[in-house]
Amino acid sequence: MTDLTAITSALAEQAIELPSWAFGNSGTRFKVFAQAGVPRDPFEKITDAAQVHKHTGLAPKVALHIPWDLVDSYSDLRKHAEDNGVGLGTVNSNTFQDDDYKLGSVTHSDPKIRQKAIDHHFQCIDVMNETGSRDLKIWLADGTNYPGQDDIRARQDRLAESLAAIYARLGDDQRLVLEYKFFEPAFYHTDVPDWGTSYAHTVALGDKAYVCLDTGHHAPGTNIEFIVAQLLRLGKLGSFDFNSRFYADDDLIVGAADPFQLFRILYEVIRGGGYANPEVAFMLDQCHNIEKKIPGQIRSVLNVQEMTARALLVDTAALKTAQADGDVLGANGILMDAFYTDVRPALAEWRESRGLPGDPMKAYAASGYQEKIEADRVGGTQAGWGA
């Protein structure tokens, strides 16, 4: 069995936020698929998320989405989370499900619509003040479909002005994290399409603004680990959204499409000082449209843990020597040896030593929780996209 003794202290520091929306109904652009037992409100989402942490020890916080997670009392929601052994994390804004935002939100040419979008982010900051959340994460659907539809440069100016207004409202211990996506739903140009655009705006905003890297938001062939290395080098990597893609923003279980890519990314995270670093938040961003919600999240965090263990096992001293000697094949072989190491049996044994199930997927299936929520959650309106 692989010996994990040298890395268990590092593994014990791993923490991955879960997205509240992953527990609601989701689907494709054409259909949202309903499942039995899906939560009907944010409190039930938190209860389900707590099951992931209970079985893995990897997911101590839950990220919220406004307005999907609006409640009358965030102090009650916070206490509910704490009673279930988890906390509330990042607050995500939503300016992509309102008719007014058809042609843009914070980049819209109409100052009234821009202000409406800014006010929504003020509301998110108010939620952060009640939940104790540190990060406001902004993903924008803003862009255009046709050449000439709008002035690309003017939209960047309006974006900068809007972000500055939002940034000015942040508390001393709060941060703005700007996510990027190279296309969709805008198909000609997107206002924040890449890490460079996000970086430029966050640098202009100040020290409390960071870039969010979503592993599914890149064009085919993009070297994501290079972006990770660069943002860590520049001190602007604020958060990760882990998912997986075959073609575009597929929102699949992280590591499902390319486990080796996940390994390479995590190696650069560790090498660059981003691992177990309070300045870098790690979160899943997935919407399970055919698989069950809770086991899908369990599988996701386990995939990250497994690839983290492999990345931590890289013989960095030998790698540096090989690199310095120009030993191309030797250096590559050192990385591949770590990647091909089967850490699963050793991780199972280590989990059991910490009082966790050796096989979290099997333990959850045997717990009866899934059957219970499917029997109990009958009636009401299920949570999902837009609810």
FINU-125102 format. One record per residue (C-alpha): x, y, z; residue number from 1. Coordinates in nm, 3 decimals. Example, Ala and Ser with C-alpha at 12.3 -4.5 7.8 and 13.67 -1.06 7.14 Angstrom:
BEGIN
<pt <1.230 -0.450 0.780> 1>
<pt <1.367 -0.106 0.714> 2>
END
This chain:
BEGIN
<pt <0.000 0.000 0.000> 1>
<pt <0.115 0.354 -0.076> 2>
<pt <0.254 0.526 0.234> 3>
<pt <0.079 0.859 0.290> 4>
<pt <0.250 0.934 0.623> 5>
<pt <0.448 1.226 0.484> 6>
<pt <0.140 1.400 0.342> 7>
<pt <-0.145 1.327 0.583> 8>
<pt <-0.101 1.651 0.774> 9>
<pt <-0.135 1.841 0.447> 10>
<pt <-0.434 1.632 0.339> 11>
<pt <-0.606 1.707 0.669> 12>
<pt <-0.605 2.079 0.581> 13>
<pt <-0.810 2.036 0.265> 14>
<pt <-1.146 2.213 0.256> 15>
<pt <-1.383 2.241 -0.040> 16>
<pt <-1.697 2.456 -0.039> 17>
<pt <-2.014 2.301 -0.176> 18>
<pt <-2.255 2.501 -0.393> 19>
<pt <-2.606 2.513 -0.252> 20>
<pt <-2.750 2.496 -0.603> 21>
<pt <-2.590 2.155 -0.664> 22>
<pt <-2.860 2.003 -0.441> 23>
<pt <-3.152 2.148 -0.636> 24>
<pt <-3.299 2.037 -0.966> 25>
<pt <-3.091 2.116 -1.272> 26>
<pt <-3.050 2.001 -1.628> 27>
<pt <-2.963 2.122 -1.974> 28>
<pt <-3.056 2.433 -2.169> 29>
<pt <-3.365 2.246 -2.284> 30>
<pt <-3.496 2.080 -1.970> 31>
<pt <-3.463 2.089 -1.591> 32>
<pt <-3.503 1.735 -1.459> 33>
<pt <-3.686 1.682 -1.130> 34>
<pt <-3.567 1.423 -0.878> 35>
<pt <-3.734 1.280 -0.571> 36>
<pt <-3.603 1.413 -0.240> 37>
<pt <-3.465 1.741 -0.377> 38>
<pt <-3.462 2.026 -0.122> 39>
<pt <-3.748 2.272 -0.117> 40>
<pt <-3.567 2.558 0.056> 41>
<pt <-3.215 2.670 0.155> 42>
<pt <-3.242 2.501 0.494> 43>
<pt <-3.290 2.161 0.330> 44>
<pt <-3.002 2.236 0.092> 45>
<pt <-2.777 2.294 0.393> 46>
<pt <-2.896 1.973 0.556> 47>
<pt <-2.805 1.776 0.243> 48>
<pt <-2.469 1.948 0.207> 49>
<pt <-2.388 1.851 0.564> 50>
<pt <-2.418 1.486 0.461> 51>
<pt <-2.124 1.532 0.224> 52>
<pt <-1.906 1.670 0.502> 53>
<pt <-2.025 1.403 0.744> 54>
<pt <-1.909 1.126 0.511> 55>
<pt <-1.589 1.285 0.376> 56>
<pt <-1.464 1.549 0.621> 57>
<pt <-1.381 1.760 0.315> 58>
<pt <-1.668 2.007 0.280> 59>
<pt <-1.706 2.231 0.587> 60>
<pt <-1.878 2.523 0.410> 61>
<pt <-2.170 2.583 0.176> 62>
<pt <-2.174 2.865 -0.080> 63>
<pt <-2.499 3.056 -0.125> 64>
<pt <-2.661 3.195 -0.439> 65>
<pt <-2.878 3.506 -0.429> 66>
<pt <-3.171 3.521 -0.502> 67>
<pt <-3.202 3.140 -0.509> 68>
<pt <-3.112 3.124 -0.139> 69>
<pt <-3.313 3.417 -0.007> 70>
<pt <-3.453 3.355 0.341> 71>
<pt <-3.625 3.568 0.602> 72>
<pt <-3.348 3.522 0.858> 73>
<pt <-2.985 3.455 0.773> 74>
<pt <-2.903 3.427 1.140> 75>
<pt <-3.142 3.131 1.149> 76>
<pt <-2.982 2.983 0.836> 77>
<pt <-2.637 3.033 0.984> 78>
<pt <-2.740 2.861 1.307> 79>
<pt <-2.899 2.578 1.108> 80>
<pt <-2.571 2.528 0.923> 81>
<pt <-2.371 2.528 1.245> 82>
<pt <-2.613 2.283 1.405> 83>
<pt <-2.547 2.053 1.109> 84>
<pt <-2.170 2.082 1.141> 85>
<pt <-2.101 2.318 0.850> 86>
<pt <-2.068 2.691 0.788> 87>
<pt <-2.184 2.938 0.524> 88>
<pt <-1.925 3.045 0.268> 89>
<pt <-1.911 3.245 -0.054> 90>
<pt <-2.212 3.449 -0.165> 91>
<pt <-2.276 3.433 -0.541> 92>
<pt <-2.471 3.702 -0.724> 93>
<pt <-2.717 3.651 -1.010> 94>
<pt <-2.769 3.905 -1.287> 95>
<pt <-2.862 3.657 -1.559> 96>
<pt <-3.225 3.565 -1.487> 97>
<pt <-3.407 3.893 -1.518> 98>
<pt <-3.565 4.030 -1.836> 99>
<pt <-3.398 4.366 -1.777> 100>
<pt <-3.058 4.201 -1.824> 101>
<pt <-3.120 4.066 -2.174> 102>
<pt <-2.865 4.310 -2.318> 103>
<pt <-2.641 4.320 -2.014> 104>
<pt <-2.646 4.399 -1.645> 105>
<pt <-2.352 4.595 -1.504> 106>
<pt <-2.242 4.671 -1.863> 107>
<pt <-2.585 4.773 -1.993> 108>
<pt <-2.609 5.105 -2.178> 109>
<pt <-2.905 5.212 -1.963> 110>
<pt <-2.779 5.356 -1.631> 111>
<pt <-3.102 5.252 -1.457> 112>
<pt <-3.045 4.886 -1.540> 113>
<pt <-2.679 4.912 -1.439> 114>
<pt <-2.788 5.055 -1.105> 115>
<pt <-3.038 4.774 -1.061> 116>
<pt <-2.755 4.524 -1.107> 117>
<pt <-2.530 4.717 -0.870> 118>
<pt <-2.809 4.728 -0.610> 119>
<pt <-2.842 4.351 -0.637> 120>
<pt <-2.476 4.318 -0.542> 121>
<pt <-2.533 4.555 -0.251> 122>
<pt <-2.807 4.313 -0.140> 123>
<pt <-2.554 4.027 -0.164> 124>
<pt <-2.313 4.221 0.057> 125>
<pt <-2.594 4.272 0.308> 126>
<pt <-2.637 3.892 0.311> 127>
<pt <-2.262 3.852 0.365> 128>
<pt <-2.282 4.084 0.664> 129>
<pt <-2.543 3.856 0.820> 130>
<pt <-2.382 3.523 0.735> 131>
<pt <-2.023 3.624 0.811> 132>
<pt <-1.919 3.538 0.455> 133>
<pt <-1.593 3.678 0.324> 134>
<pt <-1.627 3.650 -0.054> 135>
<pt <-1.869 3.802 -0.302> 136>
<pt <-1.830 3.607 -0.623> 137>
<pt <-1.947 3.768 -0.946> 138>
<pt <-2.008 3.585 -1.270> 139>
<pt <-2.159 3.790 -1.549> 140>
<pt <-2.354 3.668 -1.851> 141>
<pt <-2.298 4.009 -2.010> 142>
<pt <-2.188 4.021 -2.374> 143>
<pt <-2.317 4.051 -2.729> 144>
<pt <-2.426 3.813 -3.002> 145>
<pt <-2.350 4.020 -3.312> 146>
<pt <-2.073 4.250 -3.438> 147>
<pt <-2.187 4.608 -3.398> 148>
<pt <-2.455 4.520 -3.144> 149>
<pt <-2.286 4.741 -2.884> 150>
<pt <-1.963 4.929 -2.822> 151>
<pt <-1.718 4.671 -2.681> 152>
<pt <-1.487 4.929 -2.526> 153>
<pt <-1.773 5.130 -2.374> 154>
<pt <-1.899 4.812 -2.211> 155>
<pt <-1.559 4.766 -2.047> 156>
<pt <-1.575 5.121 -1.914> 157>
<pt <-1.924 5.062 -1.775> 158>
<pt <-1.807 4.733 -1.623> 159>
<pt <-1.519 4.907 -1.448> 160>
<pt <-1.748 5.178 -1.309> 161>
<pt <-2.003 4.925 -1.184> 162>
<pt <-1.743 4.701 -1.022> 163>
<pt <-1.588 5.004 -0.852> 164>
<pt <-1.925 5.093 -0.698> 165>
<pt <-1.971 4.737 -0.571> 166>
<pt <-1.613 4.718 -0.445> 167>
<pt <-1.655 5.040 -0.248> 168>
<pt <-1.941 4.882 -0.051> 169>
<pt <-1.728 4.587 0.075> 170>
<pt <-1.634 4.567 0.441> 171>
<pt <-1.273 4.562 0.556> 172>
<pt <-1.265 4.181 0.575> 173>
<pt <-1.465 4.115 0.259> 174>
<pt <-1.346 4.043 -0.095> 175>
<pt <-1.477 4.067 -0.450> 176>
<pt <-1.393 3.766 -0.667> 177>
<pt <-1.450 3.809 -1.042> 178>
<pt <-1.514 3.497 -1.246> 179>
<pt <-1.458 3.470 -1.621> 180>
<pt <-1.605 3.256 -1.900> 181>
<pt <-1.499 3.264 -2.262> 182>
<pt <-1.849 3.230 -2.407> 183>
<pt <-2.214 3.152 -2.334> 184>
<pt <-2.474 3.284 -2.322> 185>
<pt <-2.321 3.564 -2.533> 186>
<pt <-2.170 3.420 -2.850> 187>
<pt <-1.994 3.706 -3.029> 188>
<pt <-1.812 3.851 -2.731> 189>
<pt <-1.831 3.814 -2.354> 190>
<pt <-1.747 4.109 -2.131> 191>
<pt <-1.528 3.901 -1.895> 192>
<pt <-1.407 3.622 -2.124> 193>
<pt <-1.067 3.531 -1.982> 194>
<pt <-0.834 3.550 -1.685> 195>
<pt <-0.652 3.851 -1.830> 196>
<pt <-0.968 4.062 -1.840> 197>
<pt <-1.063 3.956 -1.488> 198>
<pt <-0.709 4.026 -1.370> 199>
<pt <-0.702 4.373 -1.529> 200>
<pt <-1.026 4.473 -1.357> 201>
<pt <-0.931 4.329 -1.017> 202>
<pt <-0.592 4.500 -1.023> 203>
<pt <-0.767 4.829 -1.095> 204>
<pt <-1.010 4.773 -0.809> 205>
<pt <-0.752 4.705 -0.539> 206>
<pt <-0.617 4.456 -0.288> 207>
<pt <-0.959 4.313 -0.196> 208>
<pt <-1.037 4.201 -0.552> 209>
<pt <-0.932 3.863 -0.690> 210>
<pt <-0.982 3.635 -0.989> 211>
<pt <-1.200 3.323 -0.975> 212>
<pt <-1.088 3.038 -1.200> 213>
<pt <-1.359 2.794 -1.308> 214>
<pt <-1.198 2.481 -1.452> 215>
<pt <-1.482 2.443 -1.704> 216>
<pt <-1.461 2.797 -1.845> 217>
<pt <-1.182 2.765 -2.100> 218>
<pt <-1.150 2.702 -2.470> 219>
<pt <-1.036 2.351 -2.575> 220>
<pt <-0.660 2.316 -2.549> 221>
<pt <-0.617 2.590 -2.288> 222>
<pt <-0.335 2.518 -2.043> 223>
<pt <-0.526 2.581 -1.722> 224>
<pt <-0.235 2.495 -1.495> 225>
<pt <-0.035 2.777 -1.658> 226>
<pt <-0.313 3.021 -1.564> 227>
<pt <-0.308 2.883 -1.210> 228>
<pt <0.068 2.932 -1.188> 229>
<pt <0.046 3.285 -1.326> 230>
<pt <-0.235 3.401 -1.099> 231>
<pt <-0.062 3.257 -0.793> 232>
<pt <0.261 3.427 -0.901> 233>
<pt <0.072 3.756 -0.930> 234>
<pt <-0.110 3.710 -0.598> 235>
<pt <-0.453 3.735 -0.758> 236>
<pt <-0.593 3.382 -0.748> 237>
<pt <-0.885 3.420 -0.509> 238>
<pt <-1.090 3.109 -0.569> 239>
<pt <-1.146 2.795 -0.771> 240>
<pt <-1.470 2.660 -0.911> 241>
<pt <-1.409 2.292 -0.972> 242>
<pt <-1.603 2.110 -1.240> 243>
<pt <-1.523 1.920 -1.558> 244>
<pt <-1.592 1.966 -1.928> 245>
<pt <-1.574 1.768 -2.248> 246>
<pt <-1.687 2.048 -2.479> 247>
<pt <-1.785 2.369 -2.303> 248>
<pt <-1.919 2.464 -1.961> 249>
<pt <-2.051 2.113 -1.899> 250>
<pt <-2.063 2.138 -1.516> 251>
<pt <-1.968 1.774 -1.479> 252>
<pt <-1.815 1.599 -1.178> 253>
<pt <-1.463 1.734 -1.138> 254>
<pt <-1.203 1.499 -1.284> 255>
<pt <-1.462 1.311 -1.490> 256>
<pt <-1.335 1.422 -1.830> 257>
<pt <-0.962 1.455 -1.768> 258>
<pt <-0.824 1.331 -1.434> 259>
<pt <-0.470 1.407 -1.547> 260>
<pt <-0.560 1.771 -1.600> 261>
<pt <-0.696 1.788 -1.247> 262>
<pt <-0.372 1.638 -1.119> 263>
<pt <-0.164 1.892 -1.313> 264>
<pt <-0.375 2.181 -1.183> 265>
<pt <-0.344 2.065 -0.824> 266>
<pt <0.030 2.016 -0.861> 267>
<pt <0.061 2.382 -0.967> 268>
<pt <-0.166 2.488 -0.679> 269>
<pt <0.064 2.312 -0.435> 270>
<pt <0.384 2.424 -0.605> 271>
<pt <0.264 2.785 -0.612> 272>
<pt <0.161 2.799 -0.246> 273>
<pt <-0.212 2.800 -0.313> 274>
<pt <-0.293 2.481 -0.125> 275>
<pt <-0.430 2.518 0.229> 276>
<pt <-0.387 2.893 0.177> 277>
<pt <-0.665 3.103 0.333> 278>
<pt <-0.635 3.347 0.042> 279>
<pt <-0.748 3.078 -0.208> 280>
<pt <-1.098 2.933 -0.169> 281>
<pt <-1.181 2.601 -0.332> 282>
<pt <-1.538 2.530 -0.433> 283>
<pt <-1.732 2.288 -0.650> 284>
<pt <-1.949 2.442 -0.921> 285>
<pt <-2.152 2.158 -1.063> 286>
<pt <-2.514 2.089 -1.142> 287>
<pt <-2.588 1.718 -1.149> 288>
<pt <-2.861 1.681 -1.408> 289>
<pt <-2.892 1.300 -1.416> 290>
<pt <-2.709 1.165 -1.110> 291>
<pt <-2.828 1.192 -0.751> 292>
<pt <-2.722 1.517 -0.586> 293>
<pt <-2.550 1.412 -0.264> 294>
<pt <-2.348 1.117 -0.399> 295>
<pt <-2.250 1.336 -0.695> 296>
<pt <-2.097 1.588 -0.455> 297>
<pt <-1.932 1.312 -0.251> 298>
<pt <-1.772 1.169 -0.564> 299>
<pt <-1.653 1.516 -0.664> 300>
<pt <-1.476 1.602 -0.340> 301>
<pt <-1.319 1.255 -0.330> 302>
<pt <-1.183 1.306 -0.682> 303>
<pt <-1.019 1.629 -0.569> 304>
<pt <-0.878 1.460 -0.259> 305>
<pt <-0.736 1.170 -0.460> 306>
<pt <-0.563 1.395 -0.711> 307>
<pt <-0.437 1.620 -0.432> 308>
<pt <-0.278 1.318 -0.264> 309>
<pt <-0.108 1.220 -0.588> 310>
<pt <0.016 1.576 -0.642> 311>
<pt <0.153 1.587 -0.287> 312>
<pt <0.346 1.264 -0.357> 313>
<pt <0.550 1.420 -0.639> 314>
<pt <0.921 1.387 -0.553> 315>
<pt <0.989 1.759 -0.585> 316>
<pt <1.361 1.731 -0.500> 317>
<pt <1.417 1.475 -0.774> 318>
<pt <1.203 1.680 -1.010> 319>
<pt <1.410 1.995 -0.954> 320>
<pt <1.730 1.800 -1.015> 321>
<pt <1.597 1.653 -1.337> 322>
<pt <1.480 1.995 -1.453> 323>
<pt <1.814 2.155 -1.372> 324>
<pt <1.994 1.876 -1.559> 325>
<pt <1.773 1.914 -1.863> 326>
<pt <1.652 1.558 -1.817> 327>
<pt <1.326 1.596 -2.007> 328>
<pt <1.209 1.236 -1.988> 329>
<pt <1.324 1.193 -1.631> 330>
<pt <1.132 1.502 -1.516> 331>
<pt <0.818 1.395 -1.698> 332>
<pt <0.853 1.044 -1.555> 333>
<pt <0.861 1.177 -1.199> 334>
<pt <0.528 1.352 -1.251> 335>
<pt <0.379 1.047 -1.421> 336>
<pt <0.491 0.816 -1.140> 337>
<pt <0.296 1.027 -0.892> 338>
<pt <-0.008 1.050 -1.118> 339>
<pt <-0.025 0.674 -1.168> 340>
<pt <0.004 0.599 -0.795> 341>
<pt <-0.318 0.440 -0.670> 342>
<pt <-0.381 0.627 -0.346> 343>
<pt <-0.736 0.501 -0.293> 344>
<pt <-0.662 0.211 -0.051> 345>
<pt <-0.431 0.428 0.160> 346>
<pt <-0.683 0.713 0.167> 347>
<pt <-0.955 0.473 0.280> 348>
<pt <-0.736 0.353 0.566> 349>
<pt <-0.647 0.711 0.660> 350>
<pt <-1.012 0.817 0.661> 351>
<pt <-1.098 0.534 0.896> 352>
<pt <-0.817 0.640 1.129> 353>
<pt <-0.992 0.980 1.152> 354>
<pt <-1.332 0.830 1.230> 355>
<pt <-1.464 0.871 0.877> 356>
<pt <-1.598 0.601 0.646> 357>
<pt <-1.326 0.434 0.442> 358>
<pt <-1.566 0.431 0.146> 359>
<pt <-1.786 0.742 0.175> 360>
<pt <-1.993 0.654 -0.132> 361>
<pt <-2.081 0.312 0.009> 362>
<pt <-2.143 0.454 0.355> 363>
<pt <-2.385 0.715 0.223> 364>
<pt <-2.572 0.455 0.018> 365>
<pt <-2.607 0.239 0.331> 366>
<pt <-2.710 0.529 0.558> 367>
<pt <-3.070 0.537 0.441> 368>
<pt <-3.061 0.916 0.413> 369>
<pt <-3.148 0.919 0.043> 370>
<pt <-3.453 0.700 0.097> 371>
<pt <-3.559 0.914 0.392> 372>
<pt <-3.555 1.245 0.208> 373>
<pt <-3.731 1.093 -0.091> 374>
<pt <-4.009 0.973 0.139> 375>
<pt <-4.028 1.288 0.352> 376>
<pt <-3.998 1.563 0.090> 377>
<pt <-4.330 1.525 -0.080> 378>
<pt <-4.519 1.838 -0.175> 379>
<pt <-4.401 2.195 -0.188> 380>
<pt <-4.186 2.353 -0.459> 381>
<pt <-3.851 2.192 -0.522> 382>
<pt <-3.541 2.409 -0.540> 383>
<pt <-3.368 2.439 -0.873> 384>
<pt <-3.248 2.681 -1.133> 385>
<pt <-3.425 3.002 -1.062> 386>
<pt <-3.570 2.885 -0.730> 387>
END
